[in-house]
Amino acid sequence: MVLSITGLSSNLALNLIDATKDRQLETMQKEPVHARAESVFRERIGAITTPEELVQDFEVYSFVMRAFDLEDQIFGKGMMRKILESDPDDDTSLVNRLTDSRFTELHEAMGFTTGAGPQVPDFTDEAWVQDIVDRYYQTAFINANDAENETVGTVLHFRDTVAEISTWYDVLKDTDLTQFFQVALGLPSEMSGLDVDKQFEILAEKFDIAKLSDPAELKKLESRYVAISDALNQTASVNNAALSILQNAATSGQFVPVTIDISAISYSSASLYR
């Protein structure tokens, strides 16, 4: 189990995570459910040669799926087999028709099919095995924190993937990254309904993606995202609390009209960004 961050501000939670992450991961690796899953994966992955064999070994298959944050797709074994068998050079193949970057990452990492056709990957390569194991724990760590604080979870995901971003299309194919940049840059979520090329244009005008190689710029983006998200979440909590009070009062017959100055407690991402 990771340390609980419930009740902490996002900034405080992130500071706690930065100070204790290595120790938390070590603890997670020793937990029976994770230790057994890793052991089974290491013991049996080397004998698997095809997508069909992978999906038939439910424990190994589940470990791989969780490593790529695809736990919600585990029972779609038929679709996953087709994805892993897809020709990456064919624009009409299933893996290329899916917009979720997780499927592409899984396909590339497993290497069952390339432009040259079906392959028999070397799953005995210790470096490859360790990479999948590391992915598994990193994903489990991010998801555990996200379950307690979505703002923190999104920041951790941003940190984990920012090095792989070379174009705004890399951002737009990832729902969490898209949301991160929309908030951090003061852009409306409604822009997701626009054509992807138009979204690319808007993001490119708002921020120079080359700056993502600068740690100072990454920190600024992260700080803006946290400040805006926490402010908006606080406003929602205040409004929900006020509504609950009014509803309870009305139910008890003790309703007293109250005037609330919403402007005093409401924030917009655009105003915080300026």
JOUR-V649255 format. One record per residue. RES is the residue in three letters. SS is DSSP state (alpha for helix, beta for strand, coil for the rest). PSI is psi as a letter, one per 30 degrees, with the letter a starting at -180 (none if undefined). D_LAST is the distance of its C-alpha to the last C-alpha in Angstrom with 1 decimal. Layout:
res=[RES;RES]
ss=[SS;SS]
psi=[PSI;PSI]
d_last=[D_LAST;D_LAST]
//
This chain:
res=[MET;VAL;LEU;SER;ILE;THR;GLY;LEU;SER;SER;ASN;LEU;ALA;LEU;ASN;LEU;ILE;ASP;ALA;THR;LYS;ASP;ARG;GLN;LEU;GLU;THR;MET;GLN;LYS;GLU;PRO;VAL;HIS;ALA;ARG;ALA;GLU;SER;VAL;PHE;ARG;GLU;ARG;ILE;GLY;ALA;ILE;THR;THR;PRO;GLU;GLU;LEU;VAL;GLN;ASP;PHE;GLU;VAL;TYR;SER;PHE;VAL;MET;ARG;ALA;PHE;ASP;LEU;GLU;ASP;GLN;ILE;PHE;GLY;LYS;GLY;MET;MET;ARG;LYS;ILE;LEU;GLU;SER;ASP;PRO;ASP;ASP;ASP;THR;SER;LEU;VAL;ASN;ARG;LEU;THR;ASP;SER;ARG;PHE;THR;GLU;LEU;HIS;GLU;ALA;MET;GLY;PHE;THR;THR;GLY;ALA;GLY;PRO;GLN;VAL;PRO;ASP;PHE;THR;ASP;GLU;ALA;TRP;VAL;GLN;ASP;ILE;VAL;ASP;ARG;TYR;TYR;GLN;THR;ALA;PHE;ILE;ASN;ALA;ASN;ASP;ALA;GLU;ASN;GLU;THR;VAL;GLY;THR;VAL;LEU;HIS;PHE;ARG;ASP;THR;VAL;ALA;GLU;ILE;SER;THR;TRP;TYR;ASP;VAL;LEU;LYS;ASP;THR;ASP;LEU;THR;GLN;PHE;PHE;GLN;VAL;ALA;LEU;GLY;LEU;PRO;SER;GLU;MET;SER;GLY;LEU;ASP;VAL;ASP;LYS;GLN;PHE;GLU;ILE;LEU;ALA;GLU;LYS;PHE;ASP;ILE;ALA;LYS;LEU;SER;ASP;PRO;ALA;GLU;LEU;LYS;LYS;LEU;GLU;SER;ARG;TYR;VAL;ALA;ILE;SER;ASP;ALA;LEU;ASN;GLN;THR;ALA;SER;VAL;ASN;ASN;ALA;ALA;LEU;SER;ILE;LEU;GLN;ASN;ALA;ALA;THR;SER;GLY;GLN;PHE;VAL;PRO;VAL;THR;ILE;ASP;ILE;SER;ALA;ILE;SER;TYR;SER;SER;ALA;SER;LEU;TYR;ARG]
ss=[coil;coil;coil;coil;coil;coil;coil;coil;coil;alpha;alpha;alpha;alpha;alpha;alpha;alpha;alpha;alpha;alpha;alpha;alpha;alpha;alpha;alpha;alpha;alpha;alpha;alpha;alpha;alpha;coil;alpha;alpha;alpha;alpha;alpha;alpha;alpha;alpha;alpha;alpha;alpha;alpha;alpha;alpha;alpha;alpha;coil;coil;coil;alpha;alpha;alpha;alpha;alpha;alpha;coil;alpha;alpha;alpha;alpha;alpha;alpha;alpha;alpha;alpha;alpha;coil;coil;coil;alpha;alpha;alpha;coil;coil;coil;alpha;alpha;alpha;alpha;alpha;alpha;alpha;alpha;coil;coil;coil;coil;coil;coil;coil;coil;coil;alpha;alpha;alpha;alpha;coil;coil;coil;alpha;alpha;alpha;alpha;alpha;alpha;alpha;alpha;alpha;alpha;coil;coil;beta;beta;coil;coil;beta;beta;coil;coil;coil;coil;coil;coil;coil;alpha;alpha;alpha;alpha;alpha;alpha;alpha;alpha;alpha;alpha;alpha;alpha;alpha;alpha;alpha;alpha;alpha;alpha;alpha;alpha;alpha;alpha;alpha;coil;alpha;alpha;alpha;alpha;alpha;alpha;alpha;alpha;alpha;alpha;alpha;alpha;alpha;alpha;alpha;coil;coil;coil;alpha;alpha;alpha;alpha;alpha;coil;coil;alpha;alpha;alpha;alpha;alpha;alpha;alpha;alpha;alpha;alpha;coil;coil;coil;coil;alpha;alpha;alpha;alpha;alpha;coil;coil;alpha;alpha;alpha;alpha;alpha;alpha;alpha;alpha;alpha;alpha;alpha;coil;coil;alpha;alpha;alpha;alpha;alpha;coil;alpha;alpha;alpha;alpha;alpha;alpha;alpha;alpha;alpha;alpha;alpha;alpha;alpha;alpha;alpha;alpha;alpha;alpha;alpha;alpha;alpha;alpha;alpha;alpha;alpha;alpha;alpha;alpha;alpha;alpha;alpha;alpha;alpha;alpha;alpha;alpha;alpha;alpha;coil;coil;coil;coil;coil;coil;coil;coil;coil;alpha;alpha;alpha;coil;coil;coil;coil;alpha;alpha;alpha;alpha;alpha;coil]
psi=[k;l;k;k;g;k;f;l;l;e;e;e;e;e;e;e;e;e;f;g;e;e;e;e;e;e;e;e;f;f;k;e;e;e;e;e;e;e;e;e;e;e;e;f;e;f;f;k;f;l;e;e;e;e;f;f;j;e;e;e;e;e;e;e;e;e;e;g;h;g;e;f;g;e;f;h;e;e;e;e;e;e;e;f;f;k;j;f;f;j;f;f;l;e;e;f;f;k;f;j;f;e;e;e;e;e;e;e;e;e;g;f;k;a;f;f;a;k;l;j;l;i;g;f;j;e;e;e;e;e;e;e;e;e;e;e;e;e;e;e;e;e;e;e;e;e;f;f;j;e;e;e;e;e;e;e;e;e;e;f;f;e;f;f;j;f;l;f;e;e;e;f;g;j;e;e;e;e;e;e;e;e;e;e;g;h;k;k;f;f;f;f;f;l;k;e;e;e;e;e;e;e;e;e;e;e;k;j;f;f;f;f;f;j;e;e;e;e;e;e;e;e;e;e;e;e;e;e;e;e;e;e;e;e;e;e;e;e;e;e;e;e;e;e;e;e;e;e;e;e;e;f;g;h;k;k;k;k;k;k;j;e;f;f;f;k;l;k;e;e;e;f;e;none]
d_last=[38.9;35.5;34.4;33.0;29.3;29.6;28.1;26.0;22.2;20.8;20.1;23.6;25.1;23.8;25.1;28.4;28.5;27.9;30.7;33.2;32.6;35.8;37.9;36.7;37.5;40.9;41.6;40.6;43.0;45.8;45.4;48.4;46.7;44.5;47.3;49.8;47.4;46.9;50.6;51.6;49.1;50.4;54.0;53.9;51.2;53.5;56.1;53.8;54.2;52.9;50.2;53.0;54.0;50.5;49.9;53.4;52.7;50.4;49.6;48.7;46.9;44.8;43.9;42.6;40.7;39.0;38.2;36.2;34.6;36.9;38.7;38.0;40.0;43.0;45.4;44.8;47.2;48.6;45.2;44.3;47.7;47.0;43.6;45.2;48.0;45.7;46.1;42.7;43.8;44.5;41.5;43.3;43.9;42.4;40.1;38.6;38.2;36.1;32.3;31.8;31.6;33.5;36.7;36.4;35.9;38.9;41.0;40.3;40.9;44.2;45.5;48.2;47.9;46.9;47.5;51.0;51.7;52.2;52.1;53.4;50.6;51.7;50.3;52.4;50.0;48.9;45.6;44.7;45.8;43.7;40.6;41.1;41.8;38.7;36.7;38.4;37.4;33.9;33.4;35.2;33.1;29.7;31.2;32.5;29.2;27.5;30.1;29.0;25.2;23.7;20.4;22.5;24.7;21.9;20.7;24.3;24.9;22.0;23.6;27.0;26.3;23.6;26.5;28.0;25.1;26.1;24.8;22.3;25.5;26.0;22.8;23.6;27.0;25.8;24.4;22.8;21.1;19.9;18.4;16.8;15.0;14.1;12.4;10.9;9.5;8.4;11.7;14.3;17.4;19.6;19.1;21.7;24.2;23.9;26.3;25.5;25.6;22.9;20.7;21.5;20.5;17.0;16.3;17.9;15.8;12.5;13.9;17.1;19.3;21.4;18.8;19.9;22.9;20.9;21.0;18.1;15.8;17.3;16.6;12.9;12.9;15.2;13.4;10.2;12.8;14.8;12.4;11.2;14.9;16.4;14.5;15.5;19.0;19.4;18.8;21.3;23.7;23.6;24.3;27.0;28.6;28.7;30.3;32.8;33.8;34.4;36.3;38.5;39.2;40.2;42.5;44.2;44.7;42.8;39.8;38.2;35.5;32.2;29.2;25.9;22.7;20.5;17.4;17.8;17.7;15.6;12.1;10.4;8.9;6.5;5.5;5.6;3.8;0.0]
//
